[in-house]
């Protein structure tokens, strides 16, 4: 999966840039994801819409992008991971940033420990549901770290 994330561009430019990303992703048998922008996701018919905890609420995001678009959610704490693991409305969730990054100023790194925690929670609490959910919905299982 390749995610387009640039909070400095206007909508028209983002749509144009996402189309370039999508073409490249599809050529390499990958999915393209749009970050934060339900309007761009819908117009571009992006396969994945990524949101954070301060973005659109999950129910609103689903209403805007429809059932065919996968929705992913960022997690930054064990509590957010626990909630994401059991939320049947999510298609997947991400953990991070694992290390500090200039693209997210002020966002503390979660470290590899939270990645390990998330992997264990998925395996222990929800592995049967996760495999069933993805097999039924997409025909494959996706693990994103």
C-alpha positions, -999 to +999 in steps of 0.1 A: +000+000+000+012+035-008-004+064+010-005+100-003+000+124+025+007+161+020-012+186+040+002+216+021-014+210-013-048+223-025-075+198-035-070+200-073-033+194-070-038+165-045-063+149-069-038+151-097-009+139-076-030+110-062-038+099-098+000+096-105+005+077-072-024+054-080-011+046-115+023+037-101+007+017-072-015-003-095+014-010-119+031-026-089+000-045-077-004-022-047-033-001-033-033+037-032-045+054+000-057+090+005-050+106+039-076+127+057-096+138+025-129+120+020-137+143-009-105+133-028-110+097-018-145+097-033-137+117-065-106+096-072-123+064-062-093+056-041-093+021-027-082+032+008-091+062+030-069+068+060-080+088+090-065+098+124-083+101+157-088+139+153-102+136+117-137+125+106-154+101+130-154+066+116-192+065+110-191+098+091-161+086+070-179+054+061-210+074+051-189+096+028-167+071+011-191+042+009-187+004+016-163-004-012-135+019+001-113+005+029-109+027+059-077+027+080-071+044+113-039+057+130-032+045+165-007+060+190-015+044+223-023+009+237-059+021+244-063+032+208-049-002+196-073-021+219-103-001+205-092-005+169-086-043+172-123-048+181-139-022+159-156-042+132-161-010+111-124-007+104-107-025+076-072-021+092-053+002+115-018+015+117+006+021+145+030+050+146+050+069+139+074+043+152+103+069+151+102+107+151+096+121+117+097+157+103+064+150+085+046+149+119+061+177+140+052+175+176+040+139+173+060+117+197+074+084+184+055+054+197+085+031+194+087-005+183+071-016+216+037-004+205+040-022+172+048-054+192+018-047+215-005-042+185+006-074+168+000-094+200-034-078+205-045-087+170-032-123+174-046-129+209-079-110+208-090-111+173-071-133+149-101-154+139-122-123+132-094-106+114-088-135+090-125-141+085-132-104+079-105-099+053-112-132+036-149-124+033-144-088+023-112-086+002-101-122-004-068-117+014-053-106+047-034-073+050-011-066+078+002-030+080+029-018+104 
